[in-house]
Amino acid sequence: MLLITSFNNPRVAQAFVDYMATQGVILTIQQHTQTDVWLADESQAARVEAELARFLENPGDARYLAASS
């Protein structure tokens, strides 16, 4: 498993995980002092990291909100 990122806000982490699920990518959340997002299939790492960059620029984008409602 590959650690993708950590979020301070678990709701934001869940929004990203939910969106990636709609894209066929399964991520796992582990709650520690922060909310860690893990990827089991490391062959999808580049795709996930590219989408994470877009997500971090605009986490309130409609595509992310729609996936997590």
CHARMM internal coordinates of N, CA and C (Angstrom, degrees):
IC EDIT
DIST 1 N 1 CA 1.4559
DIST 1 CA 1 C 1.5172
ANGL 1 N 1 CA 1 C 109.22
DIST 1 C 2 N 1.3141
ANGL 1 CA 1 C 2 N 114.26
DIHE 1 N 1 CA 1 C 2 N 146.67
DIST 2 N 2 CA 1.4545
ANGL 1 C 2 N 2 CA 122.00
DIHE 1 CA 1 C 2 N 2 CA -176.57
DIST 2 CA 2 C 1.5216
ANGL 2 N 2 CA 2 C 109.33
DIHE 1 C 2 N 2 CA 2 C -118.09
DIST 2 C 3 N 1.3378
ANGL 2 CA 2 C 3 N 116.74
DIHE 2 N 2 CA 2 C 3 N 126.53
DIST 3 N 3 CA 1.4603
ANGL 2 C 3 N 3 CA 120.72
DIHE 2 CA 2 C 3 N 3 CA 175.35
DIST 3 CA 3 C 1.5215
ANGL 3 N 3 CA 3 C 108.24
DIHE 2 C 3 N 3 CA 3 C -72.47
DIST 3 C 4 N 1.3173
ANGL 3 CA 3 C 4 N 116.63
DIHE 3 N 3 CA 3 C 4 N 120.60
DIST 4 N 4 CA 1.4592
ANGL 3 C 4 N 4 CA 121.67
DIHE 3 CA 3 C 4 N 4 CA -179.51
DIST 4 CA 4 C 1.5214
ANGL 4 N 4 CA 4 C 110.69
DIHE 3 C 4 N 4 CA 4 C -86.87
DIST 4 C 5 N 1.3235
ANGL 4 CA 4 C 5 N 117.03
DIHE 4 N 4 CA 4 C 5 N -50.02
DIST 5 N 5 CA 1.4598
ANGL 4 C 5 N 5 CA 121.25
DIHE 4 CA 4 C 5 N 5 CA -179.11
DIST 5 CA 5 C 1.5226
ANGL 5 N 5 CA 5 C 109.21
DIHE 4 C 5 N 5 CA 5 C -168.18
DIST 5 C 6 N 1.3123
ANGL 5 CA 5 C 6 N 115.30
DIHE 5 N 5 CA 5 C 6 N 172.13
DIST 6 N 6 CA 1.4615
ANGL 5 C 6 N 6 CA 122.35
DIHE 5 CA 5 C 6 N 6 CA 172.95
DIST 6 CA 6 C 1.5181
ANGL 6 N 6 CA 6 C 108.01
DIHE 5 C 6 N 6 CA 6 C -127.85
DIST 6 C 7 N 1.3121
ANGL 6 CA 6 C 7 N 115.76
DIHE 6 N 6 CA 6 C 7 N 139.83
DIST 7 N 7 CA 1.4563
ANGL 6 C 7 N 7 CA 122.03
DIHE 6 CA 6 C 7 N 7 CA 178.46
DIST 7 CA 7 C 1.5183
ANGL 7 N 7 CA 7 C 109.03
DIHE 6 C 7 N 7 CA 7 C -117.78
DIST 7 C 8 N 1.3259
ANGL 7 CA 7 C 8 N 116.36
DIHE 7 N 7 CA 7 C 8 N 146.85
DIST 8 N 8 CA 1.4588
ANGL 7 C 8 N 8 CA 121.00
DIHE 7 CA 7 C 8 N 8 CA 172.78
DIST 8 CA 8 C 1.5201
ANGL 8 N 8 CA 8 C 110.50
DIHE 7 C 8 N 8 CA 8 C -76.73
DIST 8 C 9 N 1.3278
ANGL 8 CA 8 C 9 N 116.52
DIHE 8 N 8 CA 8 C 9 N -29.74
DIST 9 N 9 CA 1.4558
ANGL 8 C 9 N 9 CA 122.61
DIHE 8 CA 8 C 9 N 9 CA -175.86
DIST 9 CA 9 C 1.5274
ANGL 9 N 9 CA 9 C 109.84
DIHE 8 C 9 N 9 CA 9 C -105.66
DIST 9 C 10 N 1.3349
ANGL 9 CA 9 C 10 N 118.20
DIHE 9 N 9 CA 9 C 10 N 113.20
DIST 10 N 10 CA 1.4640
ANGL 9 C 10 N 10 CA 120.25
DIHE 9 CA 9 C 10 N 10 CA -178.80
DIST 10 CA 10 C 1.5246
ANGL 10 N 10 CA 10 C 113.42
DIHE 9 C 10 N 10 CA 10 C -61.56
DIST 10 C 11 N 1.3299
ANGL 10 CA 10 C 11 N 118.00
DIHE 10 N 10 CA 10 C 11 N -30.27
DIST 11 N 11 CA 1.4719
ANGL 10 C 11 N 11 CA 121.60
DIHE 10 CA 10 C 11 N 11 CA 179.29
DIST 11 CA 11 C 1.5206
ANGL 11 N 11 CA 11 C 110.74
DIHE 10 C 11 N 11 CA 11 C -65.83
DIST 11 C 12 N 1.3260
ANGL 11 CA 11 C 12 N 117.02
DIHE 11 N 11 CA 11 C 12 N -39.35
DIST 12 N 12 CA 1.4652
ANGL 11 C 12 N 12 CA 121.01
DIHE 11 CA 11 C 12 N 12 CA 177.76
DIST 12 CA 12 C 1.5200
ANGL 12 N 12 CA 12 C 109.65
DIHE 11 C 12 N 12 CA 12 C -66.44
DIST 12 C 13 N 1.3136
ANGL 12 CA 12 C 13 N 116.66
DIHE 12 N 12 CA 12 C 13 N -42.09
DIST 13 N 13 CA 1.4693
ANGL 12 C 13 N 13 CA 120.70
DIHE 12 CA 12 C 13 N 13 CA 177.60
DIST 13 CA 13 C 1.5224
ANGL 13 N 13 CA 13 C 110.42
DIHE 12 C 13 N 13 CA 13 C -59.26
DIST 13 C 14 N 1.3291
ANGL 13 CA 13 C 14 N 116.69
DIHE 13 N 13 CA 13 C 14 N -44.46
DIST 14 N 14 CA 1.4654
ANGL 13 C 14 N 14 CA 120.55
DIHE 13 CA 13 C 14 N 14 CA -179.15
DIST 14 CA 14 C 1.5209
ANGL 14 N 14 CA 14 C 111.40
DIHE 13 C 14 N 14 CA 14 C -64.04
DIST 14 C 15 N 1.3314
ANGL 14 CA 14 C 15 N 117.17
DIHE 14 N 14 CA 14 C 15 N -37.63
DIST 15 N 15 CA 1.4632
ANGL 14 C 15 N 15 CA 120.27
DIHE 14 CA 14 C 15 N 15 CA 178.59
DIST 15 CA 15 C 1.5239
ANGL 15 N 15 CA 15 C 110.65
DIHE 14 C 15 N 15 CA 15 C -61.01
DIST 15 C 16 N 1.3213
ANGL 15 CA 15 C 16 N 117.18
DIHE 15 N 15 CA 15 C 16 N -43.07
DIST 16 N 16 CA 1.4644
ANGL 15 C 16 N 16 CA 120.44
DIHE 15 CA 15 C 16 N 16 CA 179.39
DIST 16 CA 16 C 1.5248
ANGL 16 N 16 CA 16 C 110.63
DIHE 15 C 16 N 16 CA 16 C -66.77
DIST 16 C 17 N 1.3120
ANGL 16 CA 16 C 17 N 117.02
DIHE 16 N 16 CA 16 C 17 N -44.68
DIST 17 N 17 CA 1.4665
ANGL 16 C 17 N 17 CA 121.56
DIHE 16 CA 16 C 17 N 17 CA 179.47
DIST 17 CA 17 C 1.5302
ANGL 17 N 17 CA 17 C 110.22
DIHE 16 C 17 N 17 CA 17 C -61.22
DIST 17 C 18 N 1.3222
ANGL 17 CA 17 C 18 N 117.16
DIHE 17 N 17 CA 17 C 18 N -43.44
DIST 18 N 18 CA 1.4625
ANGL 17 C 18 N 18 CA 120.95
DIHE 17 CA 17 C 18 N 18 CA 179.67
DIST 18 CA 18 C 1.5233
ANGL 18 N 18 CA 18 C 111.12
DIHE 17 C 18 N 18 CA 18 C -63.13
DIST 18 C 19 N 1.3285
ANGL 18 CA 18 C 19 N 116.72
DIHE 18 N 18 CA 18 C 19 N -43.27
DIST 19 N 19 CA 1.4644
ANGL 18 C 19 N 19 CA 119.33
DIHE 18 CA 18 C 19 N 19 CA 179.28
DIST 19 CA 19 C 1.5225
ANGL 19 N 19 CA 19 C 110.85
DIHE 18 C 19 N 19 CA 19 C -62.78
DIST 19 C 20 N 1.3095
ANGL 19 CA 19 C 20 N 117.41
DIHE 19 N 19 CA 19 C 20 N -46.19
DIST 20 N 20 CA 1.4647
ANGL 19 C 20 N 20 CA 119.64
DIHE 19 CA 19 C 20 N 20 CA -178.85
DIST 20 CA 20 C 1.5264
ANGL 20 N 20 CA 20 C 111.04
DIHE 19 C 20 N 20 CA 20 C -62.57
DIST 20 C 21 N 1.3212
ANGL 20 CA 20 C 21 N 117.88
DIHE 20 N 20 CA 20 C 21 N -31.22
DIST 21 N 21 CA 1.4678
ANGL 20 C 21 N 21 CA 120.66
DIHE 20 CA 20 C 21 N 21 CA 176.12
DIST 21 CA 21 C 1.5241
ANGL 21 N 21 CA 21 C 110.40
DIHE 20 C 21 N 21 CA 21 C -62.88
DIST 21 C 22 N 1.3468
ANGL 21 CA 21 C 22 N 117.27
DIHE 21 N 21 CA 21 C 22 N -36.62
DIST 22 N 22 CA 1.4647
ANGL 21 C 22 N 22 CA 119.47
DIHE 21 CA 21 C 22 N 22 CA 177.44
DIST 22 CA 22 C 1.5183
ANGL 22 N 22 CA 22 C 111.35
DIHE 21 C 22 N 22 CA 22 C -68.18
DIST 22 C 23 N 1.3292
ANGL 22 CA 22 C 23 N 116.79
DIHE 22 N 22 CA 22 C 23 N -17.63
DIST 23 N 23 CA 1.4597
ANGL 22 C 23 N 23 CA 121.94
DIHE 22 CA 22 C 23 N 23 CA 178.70
DIST 23 CA 23 C 1.5294
ANGL 23 N 23 CA 23 C 111.51
DIHE 22 C 23 N 23 CA 23 C -97.47
DIST 23 C 24 N 1.3135
ANGL 23 CA 23 C 24 N 116.55
DIHE 23 N 23 CA 23 C 24 N 6.93
DIST 24 N 24 CA 1.4579
ANGL 23 C 24 N 24 CA 121.09
DIHE 23 CA 23 C 24 N 24 CA 177.59
DIST 24 CA 24 C 1.5171
ANGL 24 N 24 CA 24 C 114.76
DIHE 23 C 24 N 24 CA 24 C 83.81
DIST 24 C 25 N 1.3236
ANGL 24 CA 24 C 25 N 116.99
DIHE 24 N 24 CA 24 C 25 N 14.86
DIST 25 N 25 CA 1.4649
ANGL 24 C 25 N 25 CA 121.55
DIHE 24 CA 24 C 25 N 25 CA -179.75
DIST 25 CA 25 C 1.5256
ANGL 25 N 25 CA 25 C 108.14
DIHE 24 C 25 N 25 CA 25 C -112.82
DIST 25 C 26 N 1.3129
ANGL 25 CA 25 C 26 N 115.93
DIHE 25 N 25 CA 25 C 26 N 123.08
DIST 26 N 26 CA 1.4571
ANGL 25 C 26 N 26 CA 120.74
DIHE 25 CA 25 C 26 N 26 CA -178.54
DIST 26 CA 26 C 1.5286
ANGL 26 N 26 CA 26 C 109.72
DIHE 25 C 26 N 26 CA 26 C -97.22
DIST 26 C 27 N 1.3167
ANGL 26 CA 26 C 27 N 114.69
DIHE 26 N 26 CA 26 C 27 N 120.36
DIST 27 N 27 CA 1.4590
ANGL 26 C 27 N 27 CA 122.51
DIHE 26 CA 26 C 27 N 27 CA 176.16
DIST 27 CA 27 C 1.5252
ANGL 27 N 27 CA 27 C 108.17
DIHE 26 C 27 N 27 CA 27 C -114.66
DIST 27 C 28 N 1.3056
ANGL 27 CA 27 C 28 N 116.00
DIHE 27 N 27 CA 27 C 28 N 155.38
DIST 28 N 28 CA 1.4573
ANGL 27 C 28 N 28 CA 122.30
DIHE 27 CA 27 C 28 N 28 CA -179.80
DIST 28 CA 28 C 1.5198
ANGL 28 N 28 CA 28 C 109.25
DIHE 27 C 28 N 28 CA 28 C -120.17
DIST 28 C 29 N 1.3129
ANGL 28 CA 28 C 29 N 115.88
DIHE 28 N 28 CA 28 C 29 N 140.57
DIST 29 N 29 CA 1.4662
ANGL 28 C 29 N 29 CA 121.44
DIHE 28 CA 28 C 29 N 29 CA 176.82
DIST 29 CA 29 C 1.5201
ANGL 29 N 29 CA 29 C 108.97
DIHE 28 C 29 N 29 CA 29 C -103.53
DIST 29 C 30 N 1.3334
ANGL 29 CA 29 C 30 N 115.33
DIHE 29 N 29 CA 29 C 30 N 135.92
DIST 30 N 30 CA 1.4615
ANGL 29 C 30 N 30 CA 121.68
DIHE 29 CA 29 C 30 N 30 CA 171.59
DIST 30 CA 30 C 1.5224
ANGL 30 N 30 CA 30 C 107.39
DIHE 29 C 30 N 30 CA 30 C -127.35
DIST 30 C 31 N 1.3092
ANGL 30 CA 30 C 31 N 115.73
DIHE 30 N 30 CA 30 C 31 N 126.18
DIST 31 N 31 CA 1.4570
ANGL 30 C 31 N 31 CA 121.44
DIHE 30 CA 30 C 31 N 31 CA -177.87
DIST 31 CA 31 C 1.5248
ANGL 31 N 31 CA 31 C 109.84
DIHE 30 C 31 N 31 CA 31 C -91.95
DIST 31 C 32 N 1.3195
ANGL 31 CA 31 C 32 N 115.86
DIHE 31 N 31 CA 31 C 32 N 121.85
DIST 32 N 32 CA 1.4632
ANGL 31 C 32 N 32 CA 123.13
DIHE 31 CA 31 C 32 N 32 CA 173.97
DIST 32 CA 32 C 1.5229
ANGL 32 N 32 CA 32 C 105.51
DIHE 31 C 32 N 32 CA 32 C -129.41
DIST 32 C 33 N 1.2959
ANGL 32 CA 32 C 33 N 119.01
DIHE 32 N 32 CA 32 C 33 N -136.24
DIST 33 N 33 CA 1.4616
ANGL 32 C 33 N 33 CA 119.73
DIHE 32 CA 32 C 33 N 33 CA 173.40
DIST 33 CA 33 C 1.5206
ANGL 33 N 33 CA 33 C 109.52
DIHE 32 C 33 N 33 CA 33 C -68.59
DIST 33 C 34 N 1.3220
ANGL 33 CA 33 C 34 N 115.83
DIHE 33 N 33 CA 33 C 34 N -26.77
DIST 34 N 34 CA 1.4586
ANGL 33 C 34 N 34 CA 123.00
DIHE 33 CA 33 C 34 N 34 CA 171.58
DIST 34 CA 34 C 1.5218
ANGL 34 N 34 CA 34 C 107.32
DIHE 33 C 34 N 34 CA 34 C -123.65
DIST 34 C 35 N 1.3123
ANGL 34 CA 34 C 35 N 116.07
DIHE 34 N 34 CA 34 C 35 N 178.22
DIST 35 N 35 CA 1.4604
ANGL 34 C 35 N 35 CA 121.04
DIHE 34 CA 34 C 35 N 35 CA 177.76
DIST 35 CA 35 C 1.5190
ANGL 35 N 35 CA 35 C 108.01
DIHE 34 C 35 N 35 CA 35 C -101.95
DIST 35 C 36 N 1.3303
ANGL 35 CA 35 C 36 N 116.28
DIHE 35 N 35 CA 35 C 36 N 109.51
DIST 36 N 36 CA 1.4627
ANGL 35 C 36 N 36 CA 122.41
DIHE 35 CA 35 C 36 N 36 CA -177.57
DIST 36 CA 36 C 1.5205
ANGL 36 N 36 CA 36 C 110.19
DIHE 35 C 36 N 36 CA 36 C -90.10
DIST 36 C 37 N 1.3211
ANGL 36 CA 36 C 37 N 115.72
DIHE 36 N 36 CA 36 C 37 N 140.21
DIST 37 N 37 CA 1.4594
ANGL 36 C 37 N 37 CA 122.08
DIHE 36 CA 36 C 37 N 37 CA 177.56
DIST 37 CA 37 C 1.5200
ANGL 37 N 37 CA 37 C 107.75
DIHE 36 C 37 N 37 CA 37 C -113.84
DIST 37 C 38 N 1.3351
ANGL 37 CA 37 C 38 N 116.02
DIHE 37 N 37 CA 37 C 38 N 123.93
DIST 38 N 38 CA 1.4585
ANGL 37 C 38 N 38 CA 122.94
DIHE 37 CA 37 C 38 N 38 CA -175.01
DIST 38 CA 38 C 1.5201
ANGL 38 N 38 CA 38 C 111.00
DIHE 37 C 38 N 38 CA 38 C -117.82
DIST 38 C 39 N 1.3161
ANGL 38 CA 38 C 39 N 115.54
DIHE 38 N 38 CA 38 C 39 N 146.80
DIST 39 N 39 CA 1.4614
ANGL 38 C 39 N 39 CA 123.33
DIHE 38 CA 38 C 39 N 39 CA 177.36
DIST 39 CA 39 C 1.5174
ANGL 39 N 39 CA 39 C 108.56
DIHE 38 C 39 N 39 CA 39 C -116.33
DIST 39 C 40 N 1.3332
ANGL 39 CA 39 C 40 N 117.19
DIHE 39 N 39 CA 39 C 40 N 124.97
DIST 40 N 40 CA 1.4654
ANGL 39 C 40 N 40 CA 120.85
DIHE 39 CA 39 C 40 N 40 CA 179.56
DIST 40 CA 40 C 1.5231
ANGL 40 N 40 CA 40 C 111.32
DIHE 39 C 40 N 40 CA 40 C -80.28
DIST 40 C 41 N 1.3315
ANGL 40 CA 40 C 41 N 117.56
DIHE 40 N 40 CA 40 C 41 N -41.29
DIST 41 N 41 CA 1.4654
ANGL 40 C 41 N 41 CA 122.53
DIHE 40 CA 40 C 41 N 41 CA -176.81
DIST 41 CA 41 C 1.5259
ANGL 41 N 41 CA 41 C 109.18
DIHE 40 C 41 N 41 CA 41 C -91.88
DIST 41 C 42 N 1.3153
ANGL 41 CA 41 C 42 N 116.35
DIHE 41 N 41 CA 41 C 42 N 91.12
DIST 42 N 42 CA 1.4646
ANGL 41 C 42 N 42 CA 121.19
DIHE 41 CA 41 C 42 N 42 CA -174.20
DIST 42 CA 42 C 1.5221
ANGL 42 N 42 CA 42 C 113.23
DIHE 41 C 42 N 42 CA 42 C -63.76
DIST 42 C 43 N 1.3321
ANGL 42 CA 42 C 43 N 118.47
DIHE 42 N 42 CA 42 C 43 N -14.54
DIST 43 N 43 CA 1.4673
ANGL 42 C 43 N 43 CA 120.41
DIHE 42 CA 42 C 43 N 43 CA 177.23
DIST 43 CA 43 C 1.5298
ANGL 43 N 43 CA 43 C 110.98
DIHE 42 C 43 N 43 CA 43 C -68.24
DIST 43 C 44 N 1.3257
ANGL 43 CA 43 C 44 N 117.70
DIHE 43 N 43 CA 43 C 44 N -15.23
DIST 44 N 44 CA 1.4632
ANGL 43 C 44 N 44 CA 122.03
DIHE 43 CA 43 C 44 N 44 CA 178.95
DIST 44 CA 44 C 1.5295
ANGL 44 N 44 CA 44 C 112.45
DIHE 43 C 44 N 44 CA 44 C -98.32
DIST 44 C 45 N 1.3136
ANGL 44 CA 44 C 45 N 117.76
DIHE 44 N 44 CA 44 C 45 N 8.85
DIST 45 N 45 CA 1.4684
ANGL 44 C 45 N 45 CA 121.67
DIHE 44 CA 44 C 45 N 45 CA -174.08
DIST 45 CA 45 C 1.5226
ANGL 45 N 45 CA 45 C 112.79
DIHE 44 C 45 N 45 CA 45 C -59.35
DIST 45 C 46 N 1.3147
ANGL 45 CA 45 C 46 N 118.52
DIHE 45 N 45 CA 45 C 46 N -45.35
DIST 46 N 46 CA 1.4682
ANGL 45 C 46 N 46 CA 120.50
DIHE 45 CA 45 C 46 N 46 CA -178.19
DIST 46 CA 46 C 1.5242
ANGL 46 N 46 CA 46 C 110.72
DIHE 45 C 46 N 46 CA 46 C -61.95
DIST 46 C 47 N 1.3138
ANGL 46 CA 46 C 47 N 116.36
DIHE 46 N 46 CA 46 C 47 N -42.18
DIST 47 N 47 CA 1.4672
ANGL 46 C 47 N 47 CA 121.17
DIHE 46 CA 46 C 47 N 47 CA 179.18
DIST 47 CA 47 C 1.5251
ANGL 47 N 47 CA 47 C 110.72
DIHE 46 C 47 N 47 CA 47 C -62.72
DIST 47 C 48 N 1.3232
ANGL 47 CA 47 C 48 N 116.39
DIHE 47 N 47 CA 47 C 48 N -44.58
DIST 48 N 48 CA 1.4600
ANGL 47 C 48 N 48 CA 120.96
DIHE 47 CA 47 C 48 N 48 CA -178.70
DIST 48 CA 48 C 1.5273
ANGL 48 N 48 CA 48 C 110.44
DIHE 47 C 48 N 48 CA 48 C -66.97
DIST 48 C 49 N 1.3090
ANGL 48 CA 48 C 49 N 117.27
DIHE 48 N 48 CA 48 C 49 N -42.86
DIST 49 N 49 CA 1.4663
ANGL 48 C 49 N 49 CA 120.35
DIHE 48 CA 48 C 49 N 49 CA -179.20
DIST 49 CA 49 C 1.5242
ANGL 49 N 49 CA 49 C 111.42
DIHE 48 C 49 N 49 CA 49 C -65.39
DIST 49 C 50 N 1.3374
ANGL 49 CA 49 C 50 N 118.04
DIHE 49 N 49 CA 49 C 50 N -36.80
DIST 50 N 50 CA 1.4671
ANGL 49 C 50 N 50 CA 121.19
DIHE 49 CA 49 C 50 N 50 CA 176.98
DIST 50 CA 50 C 1.5289
ANGL 50 N 50 CA 50 C 110.09
DIHE 49 C 50 N 50 CA 50 C -65.01
DIST 50 C 51 N 1.3157
ANGL 50 CA 50 C 51 N 116.61
DIHE 50 N 50 CA 50 C 51 N -43.70
DIST 51 N 51 CA 1.4668
ANGL 50 C 51 N 51 CA 119.71
DIHE 50 CA 50 C 51 N 51 CA 179.47
DIST 51 CA 51 C 1.5179
ANGL 51 N 51 CA 51 C 110.68
DIHE 50 C 51 N 51 CA 51 C -69.20
DIST 51 C 52 N 1.3224
ANGL 51 CA 51 C 52 N 117.96
DIHE 51 N 51 CA 51 C 52 N -35.00
DIST 52 N 52 CA 1.4584
ANGL 51 C 52 N 52 CA 120.93
DIHE 51 CA 51 C 52 N 52 CA 177.10
DIST 52 CA 52 C 1.5262
ANGL 52 N 52 CA 52 C 110.43
DIHE 51 C 52 N 52 CA 52 C -60.54
DIST 52 C 53 N 1.3154
ANGL 52 CA 52 C 53 N 117.58
DIHE 52 N 52 CA 52 C 53 N -41.42
DIST 53 N 53 CA 1.4669
ANGL 52 C 53 N 53 CA 120.78
DIHE 52 CA 52 C 53 N 53 CA 178.62
DIST 53 CA 53 C 1.5274
ANGL 53 N 53 CA 53 C 110.30
DIHE 52 C 53 N 53 CA 53 C -60.34
DIST 53 C 54 N 1.3534
ANGL 53 CA 53 C 54 N 117.38
DIHE 53 N 53 CA 53 C 54 N -43.48
DIST 54 N 54 CA 1.4682
ANGL 53 C 54 N 54 CA 120.55
DIHE 53 CA 53 C 54 N 54 CA 177.47
DIST 54 CA 54 C 1.5310
ANGL 54 N 54 CA 54 C 110.62
DIHE 53 C 54 N 54 CA 54 C -64.94
DIST 54 C 55 N 1.3259
ANGL 54 CA 54 C 55 N 116.15
DIHE 54 N 54 CA 54 C 55 N -41.28
DIST 55 N 55 CA 1.4621
ANGL 54 C 55 N 55 CA 120.98
DIHE 54 CA 54 C 55 N 55 CA 179.92
DIST 55 CA 55 C 1.5277
ANGL 55 N 55 CA 55 C 111.06
DIHE 54 C 55 N 55 CA 55 C -61.59
DIST 55 C 56 N 1.3153
ANGL 55 CA 55 C 56 N 117.01
DIHE 55 N 55 CA 55 C 56 N -45.05
DIST 56 N 56 CA 1.4653
ANGL 55 C 56 N 56 CA 120.54
DIHE 55 CA 55 C 56 N 56 CA -178.13
DIST 56 CA 56 C 1.5207
ANGL 56 N 56 CA 56 C 112.09
DIHE 55 C 56 N 56 CA 56 C -65.47
DIST 56 C 57 N 1.3380
ANGL 56 CA 56 C 57 N 117.16
DIHE 56 N 56 CA 56 C 57 N -28.61
DIST 57 N 57 CA 1.4645
ANGL 56 C 57 N 57 CA 120.73
DIHE 56 CA 56 C 57 N 57 CA 176.83
DIST 57 CA 57 C 1.5245
ANGL 57 N 57 CA 57 C 111.65
DIHE 56 C 57 N 57 CA 57 C -70.30
DIST 57 C 58 N 1.3436
ANGL 57 CA 57 C 58 N 116.59
DIHE 57 N 57 CA 57 C 58 N -32.96
DIST 58 N 58 CA 1.4569
ANGL 57 C 58 N 58 CA 119.93
DIHE 57 CA 57 C 58 N 58 CA -176.11
DIST 58 CA 58 C 1.5306
ANGL 58 N 58 CA 58 C 110.90
DIHE 57 C 58 N 58 CA 58 C -153.65
DIST 58 C 59 N 1.3415
ANGL 58 CA 58 C 59 N 117.34
DIHE 58 N 58 CA 58 C 59 N 73.30
DIST 59 N 59 CA 1.4661
ANGL 58 C 59 N 59 CA 119.50
DIHE 58 CA 58 C 59 N 59 CA -178.00
DIST 59 CA 59 C 1.5260
ANGL 59 N 59 CA 59 C 113.43
DIHE 58 C 59 N 59 CA 59 C -65.51
DIST 59 C 60 N 1.3188
ANGL 59 CA 59 C 60 N 117.30
DIHE 59 N 59 CA 59 C 60 N -16.17
DIST 60 N 60 CA 1.4611
ANGL 59 C 60 N 60 CA 120.69
DIHE 59 CA 59 C 60 N 60 CA 178.85
DIST 60 CA 60 C 1.5127
ANGL 60 N 60 CA 60 C 113.86
DIHE 59 C 60 N 60 CA 60 C -89.01
DIST 60 C 61 N 1.3376
ANGL 60 CA 60 C 61 N 117.85
DIHE 60 N 60 CA 60 C 61 N 6.35
DIST 61 N 61 CA 1.4621
ANGL 60 C 61 N 61 CA 121.57
DIHE 60 CA 60 C 61 N 61 CA 179.05
DIST 61 CA 61 C 1.5286
ANGL 61 N 61 CA 61 C 109.82
DIHE 60 C 61 N 61 CA 61 C -57.22
DIST 61 C 62 N 1.3060
ANGL 61 CA 61 C 62 N 116.03
DIHE 61 N 61 CA 61 C 62 N 143.60
DIST 62 N 62 CA 1.4678
ANGL 61 C 62 N 62 CA 121.83
DIHE 61 CA 61 C 62 N 62 CA -176.74
DIST 62 CA 62 C 1.5211
ANGL 62 N 62 CA 62 C 112.64
DIHE 61 C 62 N 62 CA 62 C -56.07
DIST 62 C 63 N 1.3328
ANGL 62 CA 62 C 63 N 118.15
DIHE 62 N 62 CA 62 C 63 N -34.21
DIST 63 N 63 CA 1.4706
ANGL 62 C 63 N 63 CA 118.86
DIHE 62 CA 62 C 63 N 63 CA -177.73
DIST 63 CA 63 C 1.5265
ANGL 63 N 63 CA 63 C 111.46
DIHE 62 C 63 N 63 CA 63 C -65.65
DIST 63 C 64 N 1.3229
ANGL 63 CA 63 C 64 N 117.01
DIHE 63 N 63 CA 63 C 64 N -34.07
DIST 64 N 64 CA 1.4618
ANGL 63 C 64 N 64 CA 120.00
DIHE 63 CA 63 C 64 N 64 CA 178.55
DIST 64 CA 64 C 1.5325
ANGL 64 N 64 CA 64 C 110.85
DIHE 63 C 64 N 64 CA 64 C -76.45
DIST 64 C 65 N 1.3166
ANGL 64 CA 64 C 65 N 115.83
DIHE 64 N 64 CA 64 C 65 N -41.73
DIST 65 N 65 CA 1.4604
ANGL 64 C 65 N 65 CA 119.69
DIHE 64 CA 64 C 65 N 65 CA 179.66
DIST 65 CA 65 C 1.5235
ANGL 65 N 65 CA 65 C 111.13
DIHE 64 C 65 N 65 CA 65 C -64.13
DIST 65 C 66 N 1.3225
ANGL 65 CA 65 C 66 N 117.15
DIHE 65 N 65 CA 65 C 66 N -40.63
DIST 66 N 66 CA 1.4680
ANGL 65 C 66 N 66 CA 121.21
DIHE 65 CA 65 C 66 N 66 CA -179.49
DIST 66 CA 66 C 1.5244
ANGL 66 N 66 CA 66 C 111.47
DIHE 65 C 66 N 66 CA 66 C -64.85
DIST 66 C 67 N 1.3076
ANGL 66 CA 66 C 67 N 116.87
DIHE 66 N 66 CA 66 C 67 N -34.42
DIST 67 N 67 CA 1.4670
ANGL 66 C 67 N 67 CA 120.70
DIHE 66 CA 66 C 67 N 67 CA -177.72
DIST 67 CA 67 C 1.5170
ANGL 67 N 67 CA 67 C 112.06
DIHE 66 C 67 N 67 CA 67 C -73.77
DIST 67 C 68 N 1.3120
ANGL 67 CA 67 C 68 N 116.72
DIHE 67 N 67 CA 67 C 68 N -18.66
DIST 68 N 68 CA 1.4606
ANGL 67 C 68 N 68 CA 120.56
DIHE 67 CA 67 C 68 N 68 CA -172.30
DIST 68 CA 68 C 1.5247
ANGL 68 N 68 CA 68 C 112.47
DIHE 67 C 68 N 68 CA 68 C -118.29
DIST 68 C 69 N 1.3222
ANGL 68 CA 68 C 69 N 115.51
DIHE 68 N 68 CA 68 C 69 N 30.02
DIST 69 N 69 CA 1.4753
ANGL 68 C 69 N 69 CA 117.31
DIHE 68 CA 68 C 69 N 69 CA -179.01
DIST 69 CA 69 C 1.5033
ANGL 69 N 69 CA 69 C 111.73
DIHE 68 C 69 N 69 CA 69 C -104.15
END
COOR INIT
IC SEED 1 N 1 CA 1 C
IC BUILD
